[in-house]
Amino acid sequence: MKLTVASLLQQPYMNGTQLLAGKKGLSHPVECVSFAEEPSAALNMVKNTLLLADDSFFTLRDQAALSKTVSAYQTVKVAALCLKLSVHETPPETFLKLAEQVSLPVLVLPADTILSSVISGISYETFYRNGYNLFNSYEDNFIQEMILTEQDRQMMVKRARMMGIKVDEYLGVLLIDPQKTTMIPKICKICKDAWDTNCFICSRNGVVMVIARMQPPFESTRGRLQLRAQELFEHLKKGLPKESFHIGVGHCYEDVSHVRKSYYEARTALISGKMKHTSHGLFFYDQMGIYRILFDLKNRDELYEIQEETIHRMKKYDAENGTEFTETIRAYFAAFCSVQKTAKALYVHYNTIRYRINRIRALFGWDLMNLSDCVYLFIGFHVDEYLEESQA
């Protein structure tokens, strides 16, 4: 649950705070806290910031400057203005009217309030409510937030700069999935030793996330990322010779706000690669072919429909009637649609497979002698396995 101005006023360190204007803005989200600097700094602030100020806020601004400041705060979506004033001091009435017009909450703290307590309290609340793990470093939390949540691009870019990510850097995500989660600390160390400051590393749900930092030119980042991923794969095999792991590699992007997209590409490559059950453990999204389209995140609803129309429908019938149609079709595809090889693989008579194929056509309308129906069912099997793996 996000922190809002209204919920903030319920916190103990805000006891006695008065709301002088902007009641309609109490639902504004609060994502960070800062100080209201000189008027020219208004447009350099992060969205949804709660601003703290004292008497100098008004002494630095005349009537015209106050009007511009309120307008600027509206533009950048300031959450609220929180004032700590001297005894008997009150904001100008004209300023309060302007704030009311744009629904900017103006709060006044009690004179004996300790600002450090307010700053610490708001910081803790924003971290806690945004899902930060307070036992992790700021870097770990930022990486996970950047990858796993939708963020305002402007805010993301500014916070990336705080992490030292430069304007001309390009970022790509690698996901390392070890067979044993106990290997995660060793994997993180090997990655850090291999790439040093050229990456960010953290772990979540048994998977190590690595964000590779690439330099210009952008046109060659794909090949360089693949080469670096291959080198990292070799480092891990050398450092952990007896362990098994898989790596999924996403596309490299020139905009920090697209790191989340690279993460889901790496995840898709990882799941799709594991489905192939090959000994090779390095999988690139850029080399997935048609599956890049099929398993695209925005197609998820369609994938569930295909799964329901094909495999789930057939599995349900098998469970209720004691038939083996699902495994028959799976074996049929593995045998390159050869009835004779399918019968041999399942240890049944040739005519048994012919009978099942006819029954499948009669019950479900799928003709296994028709290429279009075979392609649709073949995709259905892959979709079913992909969705099962992605939920594991």
C-alpha positions as CSV (number, residue, x, y, z in Angstrom):
1,M,0.0,0.0,0.0
2,K,1.5,3.3,-1.1
3,L,2.1,6.1,1.4
4,T,-0.2,9.1,0.8
5,V,-0.3,12.6,2.4
6,A,-3.4,11.5,4.3
7,S,-1.8,8.3,5.7
8,L,1.3,10.3,6.5
9,L,-0.7,12.6,8.7
10,Q,-1.7,9.6,10.8
11,Q,2.0,8.9,11.8
12,P,3.1,9.7,15.3
13,Y,5.9,12.0,14.2
14,M,3.3,14.2,12.4
15,N,1.1,14.7,15.5
16,G,-0.2,18.2,15.8
17,T,0.4,19.0,12.1
18,Q,-2.2,21.4,10.6
19,L,-3.6,21.3,7.1
20,L,-4.0,24.9,5.8
21,A,-4.8,24.3,2.2
22,G,-5.2,21.6,-0.5
23,K,-7.5,19.1,1.2
24,K,-8.3,17.6,-2.2
25,G,-4.7,16.6,-2.6
26,L,-4.5,14.4,0.5
27,S,-4.6,11.4,-1.8
28,H,-1.3,12.4,-3.4
29,P,1.3,9.6,-3.1
30,V,4.5,10.3,-1.2
31,E,7.6,8.6,-2.6
32,C,10.4,10.7,-1.1
33,V,11.2,13.7,1.1
34,S,13.4,16.7,0.3
35,F,13.9,20.4,1.1
36,A,12.3,23.3,-0.9
37,E,15.3,25.1,-2.3
38,E,15.5,28.4,-4.2
39,P,12.7,29.0,-6.7
40,S,14.8,28.0,-9.7
41,A,15.2,24.5,-8.4
42,A,11.5,23.6,-8.6
43,L,11.7,21.9,-12.0
44,N,14.6,19.7,-11.0
45,M,12.7,17.7,-8.4
46,V,11.4,14.2,-8.4
47,K,7.7,13.5,-8.8
48,N,5.7,12.8,-5.6
49,T,8.2,14.5,-3.3
50,L,7.1,15.9,0.0
51,L,8.9,19.2,0.5
52,L,10.1,20.6,3.8
53,A,10.6,24.3,4.3
54,D,10.9,27.0,6.9
55,D,10.3,30.8,7.1
56,S,12.8,31.5,4.3
57,F,10.5,29.9,1.9
58,F,8.4,33.1,1.9
59,T,11.3,35.6,2.4
60,L,13.0,34.3,-0.7
61,R,9.9,34.8,-2.9
62,D,7.7,37.8,-3.7
63,Q,4.1,37.5,-4.8
64,A,5.1,36.7,-8.5
65,A,7.7,34.2,-7.4
66,L,5.2,32.4,-5.1
67,S,2.8,32.1,-8.0
68,K,5.4,30.6,-10.3
69,T,6.6,28.2,-7.5
70,V,3.1,26.8,-7.0
71,S,2.6,26.4,-10.8
72,A,6.0,24.6,-11.0
73,Y,5.0,22.3,-8.1
74,Q,1.8,21.4,-9.9
75,T,3.8,20.6,-13.1
76,V,6.3,18.3,-11.4
77,K,3.5,16.8,-9.1
78,V,4.8,17.7,-5.7
79,A,3.0,15.6,-3.1
80,A,2.7,18.4,-0.5
81,L,4.6,21.3,1.1
82,C,5.3,20.9,4.8
83,L,6.3,24.0,6.7
84,K,8.0,24.5,10.0
85,L,7.4,28.1,10.9
86,S,8.4,30.4,13.8
87,V,5.9,31.0,16.5
88,H,2.9,33.1,15.4
89,E,4.1,33.0,11.7
90,T,1.5,32.0,9.0
91,P,1.8,31.6,5.3
92,P,0.4,34.5,3.1
93,E,-3.3,34.2,2.4
94,T,-2.7,34.7,-1.3
95,F,-0.3,31.7,-1.3
96,L,-2.8,29.5,0.5
97,K,-5.4,30.4,-2.1
98,L,-3.1,29.5,-4.9
99,A,-2.3,26.1,-3.2
100,E,-6.0,25.5,-2.8
101,Q,-6.7,26.1,-6.5
102,V,-4.2,23.4,-7.6
103,S,-4.9,21.0,-4.7
104,L,-1.4,21.3,-3.2
105,P,-1.6,20.3,0.5
106,V,0.1,22.9,2.7
107,L,1.0,21.4,6.1
108,V,2.4,23.3,9.1
109,L,4.4,21.3,11.7
110,P,4.3,22.2,15.4
111,A,7.1,24.6,16.4
112,D,8.8,21.9,18.6
113,T,8.9,19.3,15.9
114,I,12.4,17.7,15.2
115,L,12.8,17.7,11.5
116,S,15.2,14.8,11.5
117,S,12.5,12.6,13.1
118,V,10.1,13.6,10.3
119,I,12.7,12.8,7.6
120,S,13.6,9.5,9.1
121,G,9.9,8.5,9.6
122,I,8.9,9.4,6.0
123,S,12.0,7.6,4.6
124,Y,11.2,4.5,6.5
125,E,7.6,4.5,5.5
126,T,8.4,5.0,1.8
127,F,10.9,2.2,1.9
128,Y,8.6,-0.1,3.8
129,R,5.5,0.5,1.7
130,N,7.3,0.2,-1.6
131,G,8.5,-3.3,-0.7
132,Y,12.1,-2.5,0.2
133,N,13.9,-5.1,2.2
134,L,15.6,-3.0,4.9
135,F,18.3,-5.7,5.3
136,N,19.4,-5.2,1.7
137,S,21.6,-2.4,0.4
138,Y,20.1,0.6,-1.4
139,E,21.6,-0.7,-4.6
140,D,19.9,-4.1,-4.2
141,N,16.6,-2.5,-3.5
142,F,16.9,0.0,-6.4
143,I,17.7,-2.8,-8.8
144,Q,14.8,-4.9,-7.8
145,E,12.4,-1.9,-7.9
146,M,13.7,-0.9,-11.3
147,I,13.1,-4.4,-12.7
148,L,10.0,-5.5,-10.9
149,T,7.8,-2.4,-10.8
150,E,6.5,0.1,-13.2
151,Q,8.2,3.5,-12.6
152,D,7.9,7.0,-13.8
153,R,10.7,7.4,-16.4
154,Q,11.9,10.8,-15.2
155,M,12.2,9.5,-11.6
156,M,13.9,6.4,-12.8
157,V,16.5,8.3,-14.8
158,K,17.3,10.6,-11.9
159,R,17.7,7.7,-9.4
160,A,19.9,5.8,-11.9
161,R,22.2,8.8,-12.0
162,M,22.5,8.5,-8.2
163,M,23.6,5.0,-8.8
164,G,26.4,6.2,-11.1
165,I,24.6,5.1,-14.3
166,K,25.7,7.5,-17.0
167,V,23.6,9.0,-19.8
168,D,25.5,7.1,-22.5
169,E,25.4,3.7,-20.8
170,Y,23.3,0.8,-22.2
171,L,21.9,-1.9,-19.9
172,G,21.0,-5.5,-20.3
173,V,19.8,-8.2,-17.8
174,L,21.1,-11.7,-17.2
175,L,19.4,-14.1,-15.0
176,I,21.3,-17.0,-13.4
177,D,19.3,-19.9,-12.1
178,P,21.4,-22.4,-10.1
179,Q,20.2,-25.9,-9.3
180,K,21.1,-25.2,-5.7
181,T,20.2,-21.9,-4.1
182,T,23.1,-22.4,-1.6
183,M,25.3,-21.5,-4.5
184,I,23.9,-17.9,-4.9
185,P,26.6,-16.2,-2.7
186,K,29.4,-17.9,-4.7
187,I,27.7,-17.0,-8.0
188,C,27.4,-13.3,-7.0
189,K,31.1,-13.2,-6.0
190,I,32.2,-14.8,-9.3
191,C,30.1,-12.3,-11.2
192,K,31.5,-9.4,-9.2
193,D,35.1,-10.6,-9.6
194,A,34.6,-11.0,-13.4
195,W,32.8,-7.8,-14.1
196,D,33.6,-5.6,-11.2
197,T,31.9,-2.1,-11.6
198,N,30.6,-3.1,-15.1
199,C,27.5,-4.6,-13.6
200,F,25.0,-4.5,-10.7
201,I,24.2,-7.7,-8.9
202,C,21.4,-8.9,-6.6
203,S,19.3,-12.0,-6.0
204,R,15.6,-12.7,-5.7
205,N,13.6,-15.9,-5.2
206,G,16.6,-18.2,-5.9
207,V,17.7,-16.4,-9.0
208,V,20.7,-14.1,-9.4
209,M,20.0,-10.9,-11.4
210,V,22.9,-9.2,-13.2
211,I,22.5,-5.9,-15.0
212,A,25.4,-5.5,-17.5
213,R,26.6,-2.0,-18.1
214,M,27.6,-1.5,-21.7
215,Q,29.4,1.5,-23.4
216,P,28.8,3.1,-26.8
217,P,28.3,2.4,-29.6
218,F,24.9,1.0,-29.2
219,E,25.0,-0.8,-32.6
220,S,27.5,-3.3,-31.3
221,T,26.0,-3.9,-27.8
222,R,24.2,-7.1,-28.8
223,G,27.3,-8.9,-29.9
224,R,29.4,-7.6,-27.0
225,L,26.7,-8.6,-24.5
226,Q,26.5,-12.1,-25.9
227,L,30.3,-12.3,-25.8
228,R,30.5,-11.1,-22.2
229,A,27.6,-13.5,-21.2
230,Q,29.6,-16.4,-22.8
231,E,32.7,-15.3,-20.9
232,L,30.7,-15.1,-17.6
233,F,29.2,-18.6,-18.3
234,E,32.8,-20.0,-18.7
235,H,33.9,-18.2,-15.4
236,L,31.0,-19.8,-13.6
237,K,31.7,-23.3,-15.0
238,K,35.3,-23.0,-14.0
239,G,34.5,-21.6,-10.5
240,L,31.7,-24.1,-9.9
241,P,32.7,-27.2,-11.9
242,K,30.4,-29.6,-10.0
243,E,27.3,-27.3,-10.1
244,S,24.5,-27.0,-12.6
245,F,23.0,-23.7,-13.6
246,H,21.2,-21.9,-16.5
247,I,21.6,-18.3,-17.7
248,G,19.0,-16.3,-19.6
249,V,20.1,-13.1,-21.4
250,G,17.8,-10.3,-22.4
251,H,18.3,-7.6,-25.0
252,C,20.5,-4.5,-24.3
253,Y,18.7,-1.1,-24.2
254,E,19.8,2.5,-24.3
255,D,17.1,3.7,-21.9
256,V,17.2,2.9,-18.2
257,S,13.4,2.7,-18.1
258,H,13.6,-0.4,-20.4
259,V,15.6,-2.5,-18.0
260,R,12.4,-4.0,-16.8
261,K,11.7,-5.2,-20.4
262,S,15.2,-6.7,-20.6
263,Y,14.5,-8.6,-17.4
264,Y,11.4,-10.2,-18.8
265,E,13.2,-11.1,-22.0
266,A,16.0,-12.8,-19.9
267,R,13.3,-14.6,-17.9
268,T,11.6,-15.8,-21.1
269,A,14.9,-16.9,-22.6
270,L,15.7,-18.8,-19.3
271,I,12.4,-20.6,-19.1
272,S,12.3,-21.4,-22.8
273,G,15.9,-22.6,-22.7
274,K,15.2,-24.9,-19.7
275,M,12.2,-26.4,-21.6
276,K,14.6,-27.7,-24.3
277,H,16.3,-29.9,-21.6
278,T,19.7,-29.4,-23.3
279,S,23.0,-29.6,-21.5
280,H,23.9,-26.1,-22.8
281,G,22.9,-23.7,-20.1
282,L,23.2,-20.3,-21.8
283,F,20.2,-18.9,-23.6
284,F,19.8,-15.6,-25.5
285,Y,16.5,-13.9,-26.1
286,D,17.8,-12.6,-29.4
287,Q,18.2,-16.2,-30.6
288,M,14.8,-17.5,-29.6
289,G,13.3,-17.0,-33.1
290,I,9.5,-17.3,-33.3
291,Y,9.3,-17.8,-29.5
292,R,10.2,-14.1,-29.0
293,I,6.8,-13.3,-30.4
294,L,4.9,-16.2,-28.9
295,F,6.2,-15.7,-25.4
296,D,6.1,-11.9,-25.4
297,L,4.8,-10.6,-22.0
298,K,2.0,-8.7,-23.7
299,N,0.7,-11.9,-25.2
300,R,0.2,-13.6,-21.8
301,D,-3.6,-13.5,-21.9
302,E,-3.6,-15.2,-25.4
303,L,-1.2,-17.8,-24.1
304,Y,-3.6,-18.8,-21.3
305,E,-6.4,-19.0,-23.9
306,I,-4.3,-21.4,-26.1
307,Q,-3.4,-23.5,-23.0
308,E,-7.1,-23.8,-22.0
309,E,-8.3,-24.5,-25.6
310,T,-5.7,-27.3,-26.2
311,I,-3.8,-29.0,-23.4
312,H,-6.0,-28.2,-20.4
313,R,-9.1,-29.3,-22.4
314,M,-7.4,-32.6,-23.3
315,K,-5.9,-33.3,-19.9
316,K,-9.3,-32.8,-18.3
317,Y,-10.9,-35.3,-20.7
318,D,-8.0,-37.8,-20.0
319,A,-8.5,-37.4,-16.2
320,E,-12.2,-37.9,-16.4
321,N,-12.3,-40.8,-18.8
322,G,-9.0,-42.7,-18.2
323,T,-7.7,-42.0,-21.8
324,E,-4.2,-41.2,-22.8
325,F,-4.8,-38.7,-25.7
326,T,-2.4,-36.0,-24.3
327,E,0.6,-38.3,-24.1
328,T,-0.3,-39.9,-27.5
329,I,-0.1,-36.5,-29.2
330,R,3.1,-35.6,-27.4
331,A,4.7,-38.9,-28.5
332,Y,3.2,-38.3,-32.0
333,F,5.0,-35.0,-32.4
334,A,8.2,-36.4,-30.9
335,A,8.1,-39.1,-33.6
336,F,7.7,-36.4,-36.3
337,C,4.0,-37.4,-36.9
338,S,4.9,-41.0,-37.7
339,V,2.1,-43.4,-36.6
340,Q,4.5,-46.4,-36.7
341,K,7.2,-44.7,-34.6
342,T,4.6,-43.4,-32.1
343,A,3.2,-46.9,-31.6
344,K,6.8,-48.2,-31.0
345,A,7.6,-45.4,-28.5
346,L,4.4,-46.1,-26.5
347,Y,4.6,-49.9,-26.8
348,V,1.2,-50.3,-28.4
349,H,-0.1,-51.6,-31.7
350,Y,-0.1,-49.5,-34.8
351,N,-3.9,-49.7,-35.0
352,T,-4.2,-48.4,-31.4
353,I,-2.6,-45.1,-32.4
354,R,-4.8,-44.9,-35.5
355,Y,-7.8,-45.4,-33.3
356,R,-6.7,-42.7,-30.9
357,I,-6.1,-40.3,-33.7
358,N,-9.6,-40.8,-35.1
359,R,-11.1,-40.4,-31.6
360,I,-9.2,-37.2,-31.1
361,R,-10.7,-35.9,-34.3
362,A,-14.2,-36.9,-33.3
363,L,-14.0,-35.6,-29.8
364,F,-12.0,-32.4,-30.2
365,G,-12.1,-31.6,-33.9
366,W,-8.3,-31.8,-34.3
367,D,-7.1,-33.6,-37.4
368,L,-3.6,-34.9,-36.8
369,M,-3.2,-35.4,-40.5
370,N,-3.7,-31.7,-41.1
371,L,-0.7,-29.4,-40.8
372,S,-2.5,-26.4,-39.4
373,D,-4.1,-28.4,-36.6
374,C,-0.7,-30.0,-35.8
375,V,1.0,-26.6,-35.6
376,Y,-1.7,-25.3,-33.3
377,L,-1.4,-28.3,-30.9
378,F,2.4,-28.2,-31.1
379,I,2.3,-24.6,-30.0
380,G,-0.2,-25.6,-27.3
381,F,2.2,-28.1,-25.8
382,H,5.0,-25.5,-25.7
383,V,2.7,-22.8,-24.2
384,D,1.6,-25.2,-21.5
385,E,5.2,-26.1,-20.6
386,Y,6.2,-22.5,-20.7
387,L,3.4,-21.3,-18.4
388,E,4.0,-24.2,-16.0
389,E,7.7,-23.3,-15.8
390,S,7.0,-19.6,-15.4
391,Q,4.8,-20.2,-12.4
392,A,7.2,-22.6,-10.7
